[in-house]
């Protein structure tokens, strides 16, 4: 997905990120750090697709979840 995004193929990257996120949520759960990282990547890619409001909402949710799980001072 990252490489697709770097190539400017953001719609395809979005599809891959969404599939990976679904798999991680099933296998590791929604609060696993790798799942949170995947949600962050999906949020960033949404901005590349011209969907800034969805991107911001998802990124804010990820930041809140990270703070809740890892602590507000975690890098």
PDB file of N, CA, C and O in Angstrom:
ATOM      1  N   UNK A   1       0.828  -1.183   0.000  1.00  0.00           N
ATOM      2  CA  UNK A   1       0.000   0.000   0.000  1.00  0.00           C
ATOM      3  C   UNK A   1       0.874   1.249   0.000  1.00  0.00           C
ATOM      4  O   UNK A   1       0.584   2.215  -0.706  1.00  0.00           O
ATOM      5  N   UNK A   2       1.934   1.229   0.786  1.00  0.00           N
ATOM      6  CA  UNK A   2       2.820   2.391   0.843  1.00  0.00           C
ATOM      7  C   UNK A   2       3.405   2.694  -0.533  1.00  0.00           C
ATOM      8  O   UNK A   2       3.408   3.844  -0.971  1.00  0.00           O
ATOM      9  N   UNK A   3       3.894   1.671  -1.204  1.00  0.00           N
ATOM     10  CA  UNK A   3       4.503   1.865  -2.523  1.00  0.00           C
ATOM     11  C   UNK A   3       3.467   2.364  -3.520  1.00  0.00           C
ATOM     12  O   UNK A   3       3.760   3.239  -4.334  1.00  0.00           O
ATOM     13  N   UNK A   4       2.266   1.817  -3.463  1.00  0.00           N
ATOM     14  CA  UNK A   4       1.207   2.303  -4.348  1.00  0.00           C
ATOM     15  C   UNK A   4       0.954   3.789  -4.109  1.00  0.00           C
ATOM     16  O   UNK A   4       0.794   4.553  -5.061  1.00  0.00           O
ATOM     17  N   UNK A   5       0.917   4.194  -2.868  1.00  0.00           N
ATOM     18  CA  UNK A   5       0.743   5.607  -2.552  1.00  0.00           C
ATOM     19  C   UNK A   5       1.888   6.451  -3.082  1.00  0.00           C
ATOM     20  O   UNK A   5       1.664   7.534  -3.624  1.00  0.00           O
ATOM     21  N   UNK A   6       3.116   5.963  -2.930  1.00  0.00           N
ATOM     22  CA  UNK A   6       4.275   6.688  -3.447  1.00  0.00           C
ATOM     23  C   UNK A   6       4.215   6.835  -4.960  1.00  0.00           C
ATOM     24  O   UNK A   6       4.726   7.807  -5.516  1.00  0.00           O
ATOM     25  N   UNK A   7       3.594   5.878  -5.619  1.00  0.00           N
ATOM     26  CA  UNK A   7       3.449   5.929  -7.076  1.00  0.00           C
ATOM     27  C   UNK A   7       2.264   6.777  -7.514  1.00  0.00           C
ATOM     28  O   UNK A   7       2.010   6.930  -8.708  1.00  0.00           O
ATOM     29  N   UNK A   8       1.540   7.327  -6.547  1.00  0.00           N
ATOM     30  CA  UNK A   8       0.379   8.143  -6.873  1.00  0.00           C
ATOM     31  C   UNK A   8      -0.878   7.342  -7.133  1.00  0.00           C
ATOM     32  O   UNK A   8      -1.876   7.885  -7.606  1.00  0.00           O
ATOM     33  N   UNK A   9      -0.840   6.072  -6.833  1.00  0.00           N
ATOM     34  CA  UNK A   9      -1.992   5.191  -7.060  1.00  0.00           C
ATOM     35  C   UNK A   9      -2.771   5.063  -5.747  1.00  0.00           C
ATOM     36  O   UNK A   9      -2.859   3.991  -5.149  1.00  0.00           O
ATOM     37  N   UNK A  10      -3.332   6.198  -5.326  1.00  0.00           N
ATOM     38  CA  UNK A  10      -3.926   6.312  -3.997  1.00  0.00           C
ATOM     39  C   UNK A  10      -5.202   5.491  -3.824  1.00  0.00           C
ATOM     40  O   UNK A  10      -5.464   4.989  -2.731  1.00  0.00           O
ATOM     41  N   UNK A  11      -5.987   5.347  -4.869  1.00  0.00           N
ATOM     42  CA  UNK A  11      -7.197   4.532  -4.739  1.00  0.00           C
ATOM     43  C   UNK A  11      -6.829   3.076  -4.482  1.00  0.00           C
ATOM     44  O   UNK A  11      -7.422   2.423  -3.624  1.00  0.00           O
ATOM     45  N   UNK A  12      -5.849   2.569  -5.226  1.00  0.00           N
ATOM     46  CA  UNK A  12      -5.404   1.190  -5.007  1.00  0.00           C
ATOM     47  C   UNK A  12      -4.769   1.042  -3.625  1.00  0.00           C
ATOM     48  O   UNK A  12      -4.976   0.036  -2.947  1.00  0.00           O
ATOM     49  N   UNK A  13      -4.004   2.036  -3.215  1.00  0.00           N
ATOM     50  CA  UNK A  13      -3.401   2.003  -1.880  1.00  0.00           C
ATOM     51  C   UNK A  13      -4.486   1.945  -0.817  1.00  0.00           C
ATOM     52  O   UNK A  13      -4.364   1.211   0.164  1.00  0.00           O
ATOM     53  N   UNK A  14      -5.546   2.718  -1.012  1.00  0.00           N
ATOM     54  CA  UNK A  14      -6.658   2.724  -0.059  1.00  0.00           C
ATOM     55  C   UNK A  14      -7.276   1.331   0.060  1.00  0.00           C
ATOM     56  O   UNK A  14      -7.579   0.876   1.163  1.00  0.00           O
ATOM     57  N   UNK A  15      -7.460   0.666  -1.059  1.00  0.00           N
ATOM     58  CA  UNK A  15      -8.039  -0.680  -1.033  1.00  0.00           C
ATOM     59  C   UNK A  15      -7.153  -1.639  -0.246  1.00  0.00           C
ATOM     60  O   UNK A  15      -7.651  -2.449   0.537  1.00  0.00           O
ATOM     61  N   UNK A  16      -5.850  -1.548  -0.452  1.00  0.00           N
ATOM     62  CA  UNK A  16      -4.924  -2.433   0.256  1.00  0.00           C
ATOM     63  C   UNK A  16      -4.901  -2.094   1.748  1.00  0.00           C
ATOM     64  O   UNK A  16      -4.972  -2.990   2.589  1.00  0.00           O
ATOM     65  N   UNK A  17      -4.802  -0.806   2.076  1.00  0.00           N
ATOM     66  CA  UNK A  17      -4.824  -0.409   3.489  1.00  0.00           C
ATOM     67  C   UNK A  17      -6.096  -0.901   4.178  1.00  0.00           C
ATOM     68  O   UNK A  17      -6.038  -1.398   5.303  1.00  0.00           O
ATOM     69  N   UNK A  18      -7.238  -0.766   3.516  1.00  0.00           N
ATOM     70  CA  UNK A  18      -8.509  -1.194   4.111  1.00  0.00           C
ATOM     71  C   UNK A  18      -8.528  -2.706   4.333  1.00  0.00           C
ATOM     72  O   UNK A  18      -9.014  -3.177   5.360  1.00  0.00           O
ATOM     73  N   UNK A  19      -8.002  -3.460   3.378  1.00  0.00           N
ATOM     74  CA  UNK A  19      -7.958  -4.919   3.519  1.00  0.00           C
ATOM     75  C   UNK A  19      -7.015  -5.329   4.649  1.00  0.00           C
ATOM     76  O   UNK A  19      -7.335  -6.219   5.437  1.00  0.00           O
ATOM     77  N   UNK A  20      -5.864  -4.686   4.725  1.00  0.00           N
ATOM     78  CA  UNK A  20      -4.901  -4.992   5.786  1.00  0.00           C
ATOM     79  C   UNK A  20      -5.489  -4.627   7.147  1.00  0.00           C
ATOM     80  O   UNK A  20      -5.332  -5.372   8.113  1.00  0.00           O
ATOM     81  N   UNK A  21      -6.160  -3.488   7.222  1.00  0.00           N
ATOM     82  CA  UNK A  21      -6.780  -3.083   8.482  1.00  0.00           C
ATOM     83  C   UNK A  21      -7.810  -4.104   8.938  1.00  0.00           C
ATOM     84  O   UNK A  21      -7.835  -4.473  10.112  1.00  0.00           O
ATOM     85  N   UNK A  22      -8.651  -4.561   8.036  1.00  0.00           N
ATOM     86  CA  UNK A  22      -9.663  -5.561   8.397  1.00  0.00           C
ATOM     87  C   UNK A  22      -9.002  -6.836   8.916  1.00  0.00           C
ATOM     88  O   UNK A  22      -9.459  -7.417   9.900  1.00  0.00           O
ATOM     89  N   UNK A  23      -7.931  -7.270   8.257  1.00  0.00           N
ATOM     90  CA  UNK A  23      -7.227  -8.483   8.688  1.00  0.00           C
ATOM     91  C   UNK A  23      -6.581  -8.285  10.059  1.00  0.00           C
ATOM     92  O   UNK A  23      -6.628  -9.179  10.904  1.00  0.00           O
ATOM     93  N   UNK A  24      -5.985  -7.126  10.277  1.00  0.00           N
ATOM     94  CA  UNK A  24      -5.346  -6.866  11.573  1.00  0.00           C
ATOM     95  C   UNK A  24      -6.373  -6.769  12.692  1.00  0.00           C
ATOM     96  O   UNK A  24      -6.137  -7.256  13.798  1.00  0.00           O
ATOM     97  N   UNK A  25      -7.505  -6.146  12.412  1.00  0.00           N
ATOM     98  CA  UNK A  25      -8.543  -6.065  13.444  1.00  0.00           C
ATOM     99  C   UNK A  25      -9.044  -7.454  13.824  1.00  0.00           C
ATOM    100  O   UNK A  25      -9.321  -7.721  14.994  1.00  0.00           O
ATOM    101  N   UNK A  26      -9.159  -8.342  12.829  1.00  0.00           N
ATOM    102  CA  UNK A  26      -9.599  -9.719  13.106  1.00  0.00           C
ATOM    103  C   UNK A  26      -8.546 -10.498  13.885  1.00  0.00           C
ATOM    104  O   UNK A  26      -8.866 -11.198  14.845  1.00  0.00           O
ATOM    105  N   UNK A  27      -7.293 -10.375  13.468  1.00  0.00           N
ATOM    106  CA  UNK A  27      -6.254 -11.220  14.057  1.00  0.00           C
ATOM    107  C   UNK A  27      -5.639 -10.645  15.338  1.00  0.00           C
ATOM    108  O   UNK A  27      -5.295 -11.400  16.248  1.00  0.00           O
ATOM    109  N   UNK A  28      -5.501  -9.328  15.417  1.00  0.00           N
ATOM    110  CA  UNK A  28      -4.818  -8.725  16.566  1.00  0.00           C
ATOM    111  C   UNK A  28      -5.732  -7.897  17.457  1.00  0.00           C
ATOM    112  O   UNK A  28      -5.391  -7.595  18.600  1.00  0.00           O
ATOM    113  N   UNK A  29      -6.888  -7.536  16.932  1.00  0.00           N
ATOM    114  CA  UNK A  29      -7.813  -6.702  17.686  1.00  0.00           C
ATOM    115  C   UNK A  29      -7.645  -5.228  17.348  1.00  0.00           C
ATOM    116  O   UNK A  29      -6.613  -4.822  16.814  1.00  0.00           O
ATOM    117  N   UNK A  30      -8.653  -4.435  17.656  1.00  0.00           N
ATOM    118  CA  UNK A  30      -8.642  -3.023  17.264  1.00  0.00           C
ATOM    119  C   UNK A  30      -7.658  -2.157  18.044  1.00  0.00           C
ATOM    120  O   UNK A  30      -7.312  -1.064  17.595  1.00  0.00           O
ATOM    121  N   UNK A  31      -7.200  -2.627  19.205  1.00  0.00           N
ATOM    122  CA  UNK A  31      -6.329  -1.810  20.044  1.00  0.00           C
ATOM    123  C   UNK A  31      -4.851  -2.171  19.945  1.00  0.00           C
ATOM    124  O   UNK A  31      -4.032  -1.586  20.652  1.00  0.00           O
ATOM    125  N   UNK A  32      -4.497  -3.109  19.093  1.00  0.00           N
ATOM    126  CA  UNK A  32      -3.094  -3.486  18.935  1.00  0.00           C
ATOM    127  C   UNK A  32      -2.343  -2.334  18.258  1.00  0.00           C
ATOM    128  O   UNK A  32      -2.887  -1.694  17.358  1.00  0.00           O
ATOM    129  N   UNK A  33      -1.106  -2.061  18.675  1.00  0.00           N
ATOM    130  CA  UNK A  33      -0.348  -0.962  18.059  1.00  0.00           C
ATOM    131  C   UNK A  33      -0.222  -1.062  16.535  1.00  0.00           C
ATOM    132  O   UNK A  33      -0.267  -0.039  15.851  1.00  0.00           O
ATOM    133  N   UNK A  34      -0.066  -2.262  15.996  1.00  0.00           N
ATOM    134  CA  UNK A  34       0.014  -2.407  14.536  1.00  0.00           C
ATOM    135  C   UNK A  34      -1.307  -2.054  13.863  1.00  0.00           C
ATOM    136  O   UNK A  34      -1.319  -1.492  12.768  1.00  0.00           O
ATOM    137  N   UNK A  35      -2.414  -2.382  14.513  1.00  0.00           N
ATOM    138  CA  UNK A  35      -3.729  -2.021  13.981  1.00  0.00           C
ATOM    139  C   UNK A  35      -3.895  -0.510  14.006  1.00  0.00           C
ATOM    140  O   UNK A  35      -4.393   0.078  13.045  1.00  0.00           O
ATOM    141  N   UNK A  36      -3.484   0.120  15.094  1.00  0.00           N
ATOM    142  CA  UNK A  36      -3.557   1.578  15.180  1.00  0.00           C
ATOM    143  C   UNK A  36      -2.696   2.236  14.106  1.00  0.00           C
ATOM    144  O   UNK A  36      -3.109   3.227  13.504  1.00  0.00           O
ATOM    145  N   UNK A  37      -1.512   1.697  13.863  1.00  0.00           N
ATOM    146  CA  UNK A  37      -0.626   2.234  12.830  1.00  0.00           C
ATOM    147  C   UNK A  37      -1.272   2.108  11.455  1.00  0.00           C
ATOM    148  O   UNK A  37      -1.170   3.015  10.629  1.00  0.00           O
ATOM    149  N   UNK A  38      -1.928   0.997  11.216  1.00  0.00           N
ATOM    150  CA  UNK A  38      -2.604   0.798   9.939  1.00  0.00           C
ATOM    151  C   UNK A  38      -3.754   1.797   9.773  1.00  0.00           C
ATOM    152  O   UNK A  38      -3.956   2.340   8.687  1.00  0.00           O
ATOM    153  N   UNK A  39      -4.496   2.034  10.843  1.00  0.00           N
ATOM    154  CA  UNK A  39      -5.573   3.031  10.789  1.00  0.00           C
ATOM    155  C   UNK A  39      -5.003   4.421  10.514  1.00  0.00           C
ATOM    156  O   UNK A  39      -5.610   5.205   9.784  1.00  0.00           O
ATOM    157  N   UNK A  40      -3.850   4.728  11.089  1.00  0.00           N
ATOM    158  CA  UNK A  40      -3.187   6.008  10.830  1.00  0.00           C
ATOM    159  C   UNK A  40      -2.812   6.120   9.348  1.00  0.00           C
ATOM    160  O   UNK A  40      -3.042   7.156   8.725  1.00  0.00           O
ATOM    161  N   UNK A  41      -2.241   5.065   8.795  1.00  0.00           N
ATOM    162  CA  UNK A  41      -1.861   5.072   7.383  1.00  0.00           C
ATOM    163  C   UNK A  41      -3.082   5.255   6.486  1.00  0.00           C
ATOM    164  O   UNK A  41      -3.027   5.973   5.488  1.00  0.00           O
ATOM    165  N   UNK A  42      -4.169   4.609   6.842  1.00  0.00           N
ATOM    166  CA  UNK A  42      -5.405   4.753   6.079  1.00  0.00           C
ATOM    167  C   UNK A  42      -5.894   6.200   6.151  1.00  0.00           C
ATOM    168  O   UNK A  42      -6.344   6.752   5.146  1.00  0.00           O
ATOM    169  N   UNK A  43      -5.810   6.809   7.321  1.00  0.00           N
ATOM    170  CA  UNK A  43      -6.218   8.211   7.470  1.00  0.00           C
ATOM    171  C   UNK A  43      -5.376   9.118   6.579  1.00  0.00           C
ATOM    172  O   UNK A  43      -5.910  10.002   5.909  1.00  0.00           O
ATOM    173  N   UNK A  44      -4.074   8.905   6.572  1.00  0.00           N
ATOM    174  CA  UNK A  44      -3.195   9.717   5.733  1.00  0.00           C
ATOM    175  C   UNK A  44      -3.555   9.547   4.264  1.00  0.00           C
ATOM    176  O   UNK A  44      -3.599  10.521   3.513  1.00  0.00           O
ATOM    177  N   UNK A  45      -3.811   8.320   3.860  1.00  0.00           N
ATOM    178  CA  UNK A  45      -4.146   8.073   2.461  1.00  0.00           C
ATOM    179  C   UNK A  45      -5.478   8.716   2.076  1.00  0.00           C
ATOM    180  O   UNK A  45      -5.648   9.144   0.934  1.00  0.00           O
ATOM    181  N   UNK A  46      -6.413   8.789   3.007  1.00  0.00           N
ATOM    182  CA  UNK A  46      -7.682   9.470   2.719  1.00  0.00           C
ATOM    183  C   UNK A  46      -7.440  10.924   2.329  1.00  0.00           C
ATOM    184  O   UNK A  46      -8.144  11.462   1.474  1.00  0.00           O
ATOM    185  N   UNK A  47      -6.459  11.559   2.944  1.00  0.00           N
ATOM    186  CA  UNK A  47      -6.152  12.943   2.565  1.00  0.00           C
ATOM    187  C   UNK A  47      -5.637  13.005   1.136  1.00  0.00           C
ATOM    188  O   UNK A  47      -5.926  13.958   0.413  1.00  0.00           O
ATOM    189  N   UNK A  48      -4.889  12.014   0.731  1.00  0.00           N
ATOM    190  CA  UNK A  48      -4.376  11.952  -0.643  1.00  0.00           C
ATOM    191  C   UNK A  48      -5.493  11.721  -1.657  1.00  0.00           C
ATOM    192  O   UNK A  48      -5.359  12.058  -2.833  1.00  0.00           O
ATOM    193  N   UNK A  49      -6.586  11.147  -1.190  1.00  0.00           N
ATOM    194  CA  UNK A  49      -7.743  10.913  -2.059  1.00  0.00           C
ATOM    195  C   UNK A  49      -8.669  12.130  -2.114  1.00  0.00           C
ATOM    196  O   UNK A  49      -9.717  12.089  -2.759  1.00  0.00           O
ATOM    197  N   UNK A  50      -8.278  13.207  -1.438  1.00  0.00           N
ATOM    198  CA  UNK A  50      -9.105  14.406  -1.434  1.00  0.00           C
ATOM    199  C   UNK A  50     -10.287  14.311  -0.496  1.00  0.00           C
ATOM    200  O   UNK A  50     -11.329  14.923  -0.735  1.00  0.00           O
ATOM    201  N   UNK A  51     -10.130  13.543   0.574  1.00  0.00           N
ATOM    202  CA  UNK A  51     -11.193  13.351   1.566  1.00  0.00           C
ATOM    203  C   UNK A  51     -10.693  13.842   2.927  1.00  0.00           C
ATOM    204  O   UNK A  51     -10.549  13.054   3.862  1.00  0.00           O
ATOM    205  N   UNK A  52     -10.430  15.150   3.032  1.00  0.00           N
ATOM    206  CA  UNK A  52      -9.779  15.664   4.243  1.00  0.00           C
ATOM    207  C   UNK A  52     -10.601  15.517   5.516  1.00  0.00           C
ATOM    208  O   UNK A  52     -10.038  15.279   6.585  1.00  0.00           O
ATOM    209  N   UNK A  53     -11.904  15.653   5.426  1.00  0.00           N
ATOM    210  CA  UNK A  53     -12.729  15.542   6.638  1.00  0.00           C
ATOM    211  C   UNK A  53     -12.672  14.124   7.206  1.00  0.00           C
ATOM    212  O   UNK A  53     -12.507  13.944   8.413  1.00  0.00           O
ATOM    213  N   UNK A  54     -12.808  13.117   6.338  1.00  0.00           N
ATOM    214  CA  UNK A  54     -12.707  11.719   6.790  1.00  0.00           C
ATOM    215  C   UNK A  54     -11.311  11.434   7.330  1.00  0.00           C
ATOM    216  O   UNK A  54     -11.150  10.746   8.338  1.00  0.00           O
ATOM    217  N   UNK A  55     -10.305  11.974   6.643  1.00  0.00           N
ATOM    218  CA  UNK A  55      -8.924  11.791   7.073  1.00  0.00           C
ATOM    219  C   UNK A  55      -8.719  12.345   8.477  1.00  0.00           C
ATOM    220  O   UNK A  55      -8.153  11.674   9.340  1.00  0.00           O
ATOM    221  N   UNK A  56      -9.185  13.580   8.704  1.00  0.00           N
ATOM    222  CA  UNK A  56      -9.014  14.216  10.002  1.00  0.00           C
ATOM    223  C   UNK A  56      -9.753  13.443  11.087  1.00  0.00           C
ATOM    224  O   UNK A  56      -9.213  13.226  12.171  1.00  0.00           O
ATOM    225  N   UNK A  57     -10.981  13.030  10.805  1.00  0.00           N
ATOM    226  CA  UNK A  57     -11.767  12.303  11.812  1.00  0.00           C
ATOM    227  C   UNK A  57     -11.083  11.000  12.213  1.00  0.00           C
ATOM    228  O   UNK A  57     -10.992  10.682  13.399  1.00  0.00           O
ATOM    229  N   UNK A  58     -10.600  10.244  11.218  1.00  0.00           N
ATOM    230  CA  UNK A  58      -9.938   8.978  11.521  1.00  0.00           C
ATOM    231  C   UNK A  58      -8.621   9.225  12.256  1.00  0.00           C
ATOM    232  O   UNK A  58      -8.312   8.521  13.218  1.00  0.00           O
ATOM    233  N   UNK A  59      -7.847  10.211  11.819  1.00  0.00           N
ATOM    234  CA  UNK A  59      -6.580  10.519  12.487  1.00  0.00           C
ATOM    235  C   UNK A  59      -6.816  10.948  13.935  1.00  0.00           C
ATOM    236  O   UNK A  59      -6.057  10.559  14.823  1.00  0.00           O
ATOM    237  N   UNK A  60      -7.847  11.734  14.179  1.00  0.00           N
ATOM    238  CA  UNK A  60      -8.179  12.166  15.542  1.00  0.00           C
ATOM    239  C   UNK A  60      -8.559  10.959  16.403  1.00  0.00           C
ATOM    240  O   UNK A  60      -8.161  10.869  17.564  1.00  0.00           O
ATOM    241  N   UNK A  61      -9.329  10.037  15.831  1.00  0.00           N
ATOM    242  CA  UNK A  61      -9.730   8.829  16.550  1.00  0.00           C
ATOM    243  C   UNK A  61      -8.505   7.982  16.897  1.00  0.00           C
ATOM    244  O   UNK A  61      -8.395   7.464  18.008  1.00  0.00           O
ATOM    245  N   UNK A  62      -7.590   7.847  15.942  1.00  0.00           N
ATOM    246  CA  UNK A  62      -6.368   7.078  16.190  1.00  0.00           C
ATOM    247  C   UNK A  62      -5.544   7.741  17.298  1.00  0.00           C
ATOM    248  O   UNK A  62      -5.048   7.055  18.191  1.00  0.00           O
ATOM    249  N   UNK A  63      -5.397   9.054  17.250  1.00  0.00           N
ATOM    250  CA  UNK A  63      -4.636   9.768  18.282  1.00  0.00           C
ATOM    251  C   UNK A  63      -5.269   9.574  19.656  1.00  0.00           C
ATOM    252  O   UNK A  63      -4.565   9.351  20.641  1.00  0.00           O
ATOM    253  N   UNK A  64      -6.578   9.657  19.721  1.00  0.00           N
ATOM    254  CA  UNK A  64      -7.271   9.443  20.997  1.00  0.00           C
ATOM    255  C   UNK A  64      -7.071   8.019  21.505  1.00  0.00           C
ATOM    256  O   UNK A  64      -6.829   7.810  22.694  1.00  0.00           O
ATOM    257  N   UNK A  65      -7.171   7.038  20.605  1.00  0.00           N
ATOM    258  CA  UNK A  65      -6.986   5.638  20.998  1.00  0.00           C
ATOM    259  C   UNK A  65      -5.556   5.381  21.457  1.00  0.00           C
ATOM    260  O   UNK A  65      -5.335   4.675  22.440  1.00  0.00           O
ATOM    261  N   UNK A  66      -4.583   5.953  20.747  1.00  0.00           N
ATOM    262  CA  UNK A  66      -3.186   5.788  21.158  1.00  0.00           C
ATOM    263  C   UNK A  66      -2.952   6.387  22.541  1.00  0.00           C
ATOM    264  O   UNK A  66      -2.284   5.779  23.378  1.00  0.00           O
ATOM    265  N   UNK A  67      -3.494   7.565  22.780  1.00  0.00           N
ATOM    266  CA  UNK A  67      -3.328   8.205  24.093  1.00  0.00           C
ATOM    267  C   UNK A  67      -3.977   7.367  25.187  1.00  0.00           C
ATOM    268  O   UNK A  67      -3.424   7.220  26.277  1.00  0.00           O
ATOM    269  N   UNK A  68      -5.141   6.824  24.894  1.00  0.00           N
ATOM    270  CA  UNK A  68      -5.848   5.986  25.876  1.00  0.00           C
ATOM    271  C   UNK A  68      -5.058   4.717  26.184  1.00  0.00           C
ATOM    272  O   UNK A  68      -4.969   4.308  27.341  1.00  0.00           O
ATOM    273  N   UNK A  69      -4.490   4.098  25.161  1.00  0.00           N
ATOM    274  CA  UNK A  69      -3.816   2.809  25.331  1.00  0.00           C
ATOM    275  C   UNK A  69      -2.356   2.929  25.756  1.00  0.00           C
ATOM    276  O   UNK A  69      -1.866   2.123  26.546  1.00  0.00           O
ATOM    277  N   UNK A  70      -1.670   3.928  25.234  1.00  0.00           N
ATOM    278  CA  UNK A  70      -0.228   4.024  25.455  1.00  0.00           C
ATOM    279  C   UNK A  70       0.163   5.144  26.408  1.00  0.00           C
ATOM    280  O   UNK A  70       1.311   5.227  26.844  1.00  0.00           O
ATOM    281  N   UNK A  71      -0.793   6.001  26.727  1.00  0.00           N
ATOM    282  CA  UNK A  71      -0.512   7.148  27.580  1.00  0.00           C
ATOM    283  C   UNK A  71      -0.317   8.403  26.742  1.00  0.00           C
ATOM    284  O   UNK A  71       0.185   8.350  25.619  1.00  0.00           O
ATOM    285  N   UNK A  72      -0.715   9.511  27.299  1.00  0.00           N
ATOM    286  CA  UNK A  72      -0.687  10.772  26.556  1.00  0.00           C
ATOM    287  C   UNK A  72       0.726  11.240  26.225  1.00  0.00           C
ATOM    288  O   UNK A  72       0.908  12.021  25.291  1.00  0.00           O
ATOM    289  N   UNK A  73       1.731  10.779  26.971  1.00  0.00           N
ATOM    290  CA  UNK A  73       3.106  11.229  26.721  1.00  0.00           C
ATOM    291  C   UNK A  73       3.900  10.261  25.853  1.00  0.00           C
ATOM    292  O   UNK A  73       5.079  10.500  25.592  1.00  0.00           O
ATOM    293  N   UNK A  74       3.286   9.185  25.405  1.00  0.00           N
ATOM    294  CA  UNK A  74       3.983   8.221  24.548  1.00  0.00           C
ATOM    295  C   UNK A  74       4.281   8.872  23.203  1.00  0.00           C
ATOM    296  O   UNK A  74       3.415   9.533  22.629  1.00  0.00           O
ATOM    297  N   UNK A  75       5.511   8.689  22.690  1.00  0.00           N
ATOM    298  CA  UNK A  75       5.864   9.339  21.404  1.00  0.00           C
ATOM    299  C   UNK A  75       5.100   8.837  20.245  1.00  0.00           C
ATOM    300  O   UNK A  75       5.305   9.301  19.123  1.00  0.00           O
TER     301      UNK A  75
END
